[in-house]
Amino acid sequence: MGAGIAEVLARGGLAVVGIEVNQDALERGRGHLENSTGRAVKRGRLTEDAQREILGRVALSTDFADLGDCDLVIEAVPERLDLKRKVFAELDRVCRDDAVLATNTSSLPVTDIAVSTGRPTKIVGVHFFNPAPVMKLVEVIATVLTEPDAVTRVADLVRSLGKTPVTIGDRAGFVANRLLFGYLNQAASMLESGHATRDDIDTAMKTGAGLPMGPFTLMDLIGLDTCLEVLDAIYAESRDRRHAASPLLRELVTAGLLGRKSGRGFYTYDKSAAESAAEAAAGPAPVVGVVGVGPLADAIAALCDRAGAELRDSAAGLAGCELIIEAAEDAEAGRALLSAAAQAAAPDAVLAVTSADGPVIGQAMATGRPAGTVGLHLPDPAGTLAEVAATVATAPEAADRAADLLGRLGLTVVRCRDRAGFIVDALRFPYLNDAAAMLGAGYADADSIDAAMTLGCGYPTGPIADLDRLGLDRAVTVLNALHTETRDPALAPVPLLTEHVTAARPLR
Ligand SMILES: NC(=O)c1ccc[n+]([C@@H]2O[C@H](COP(=O)([O-])OP(=O)(O)OC[C@H]3O[C@@H](n4cnc5c(N)ncnc54)[C@H](O)[C@@H]3O)[C@@H](O)[C@H]2O)c1
């Protein structure tokens, strides 16, 4: 991170002094700088002259005294409070009295570092994201002791470097990590509970929620040890179950399975293993029955049209359908419609419930043929992901058949147990609820929260925008279903959401 931050500053035209512990580490840092700027030259994004100028602005040293003239010092040593305090004591000694001292910590309280110096008013957090030269977000953290001028100067500097500063108070995880890690940890718990497989959860969040990668791919990339450290640090402050690290994550770390860097984490990274391509469902497009009218029924009609599948929606036509999808607008209507359709359906037809807010087992029982009934959820009706839930009464062959038939409609199918929210909604709405909680608590404003997730984590859209787009009433419905099922207080919709639903006003 130190080399990346030095590069950002030097690219911004500033003179930089880079300090390392010894000559070897200094050479490693120089290598990072040369490689990173060298890649930019190769890609035609930087001229060789500009690279030379950038490198010429960075003086490398192992002597802290060389920081004596700096206006700002950014610390990026390993994430240990004792080490950071030692480094800040040294900085306090060698730096000018008016110099601002900043820490790039991801999860340690900035205040704990500030109070160990003789200049707590001049201590700020500047949290760059990895890789620093690429990621646009910088969280600027002010403690209760930081003087406003120091914060403004750092935020202005960040802006002048072409980055977006988000200025916030000193809470563990700040904005981005606090929101991201609650979600990642929940995904680990979901895997541990056997709700769905690693691959299905990753696929669901990529394909169904539009994220750049699934949670297990991301945790392996970050490093499971880092994930655990960040979660422990956030939990120490929040005491929120969402941040209580999943035992599975802790076990993997203890076993030395740290993700990509150690060759194995949630996935195994074996260069010799051939990439196994997902098998596309083979076979003719099925004959599909739809009962109910509304947007979902329309979306299924469009889907059948694209796949060249025959769609039937009359009672007489249902007898020849391989898959009958209930697409009613509410659960009561859905129950009645599917029960009636079950009478007309062929014995081996699969029935799919879509209208239940929580688990689908009640509706499956009402059909009189629960062994042939599954839950179905299309997180984005215009998208390509189908989530199939098997209840305890679903025959395994019926779940397999549902997955096969939906695959033959051109959908990517993931499977899970019969729990509220399937996979995508069960993971995304609690994360969105956390973001609404942060907004409601006044910790950060809507723009800052959205910027943190888009610019810091590469999400296509921010959580506040997501809530308004997906619908606050839907968020409250899903969260209530999750809360009813688990009784986990962290899953109950926060007051800001219910208040906006009652007032029929979006968050923005
Ligand atoms: N890696 C990330 O993705 C990431 C992202 C944001 C913030 N951070 C934070 O940035 C900081 C550094 O993380 P990293 O991943 O770059 O760690 P790292 O271990 O890769 O690098 C730390 C560097 O600090 C040097 N160092 C150790 N003691 C020193 C001392 N006394 N004086 C000068 N240099 C010293 C080490 O030689 C090493 O080169 C941590 O606080 C971390 O939480 C990391």
The ligand as a Gaussian input file, in Angstrom:
#p B3LYP/6-31G(d) Opt

LIG

0 1
 N       -3.479000      -4.518000       1.553000
 C       -4.628000      -3.880000       1.415000
 O       -5.482000      -4.255000       0.596000
 C       -4.888000      -2.643000       2.228000
 C       -5.882000      -1.754000       1.822000
 C       -6.119000      -0.589000       2.562000
 C       -5.368000      -0.352000       3.703000
 N       -4.418000      -1.253000       4.085000
 C       -3.643000      -0.936000       5.296000
 O       -2.376000      -0.455000       4.908000
 C       -1.394000      -0.816000       5.872000
 C       -0.278000      -1.591000       5.196000
 O       -0.831000      -2.730000       4.562000
 P       -0.015000      -3.536000       3.445000
 O       -0.938000      -4.544000       2.914000
 O        0.657000      -2.593000       2.525000
 O        1.074000      -4.258000       4.371000
 P        2.472000      -4.920000       3.932000
 O        2.854000      -5.827000       5.046000
 O        2.398000      -5.413000       2.542000
 O        3.472000      -3.662000       3.906000
 C        3.890000      -3.019000       5.074000
 C        5.257000      -2.425000       4.832000
 O        5.609000      -1.688000       5.984000
 C        7.005000      -1.874000       6.189000
 N        7.314000      -1.578000       7.583000
 C        7.166000      -2.374000       8.652000
 N        7.579000      -1.726000       9.772000
 C        7.983000      -0.505000       9.386000
 C        8.526000       0.617000      10.073000
 N        8.719000       0.590000      11.384000
 N        8.831000       1.705000       9.359000
 C        8.660000       1.756000       8.003000
 N        8.151000       0.716000       7.315000
 C        7.818000      -0.390000       7.993000
 C        7.245000      -3.321000       5.810000
 O        8.611000      -3.519000       5.510000
 C        6.332000      -3.474000       4.592000
 O        6.992000      -3.182000       3.395000
 C       -2.139000      -1.609000       6.945000
 O       -2.518000      -0.726000       7.975000
 C       -3.363000      -2.100000       6.208000
 O       -4.452000      -2.333000       7.063000
 C       -4.147000      -2.370000       3.371000

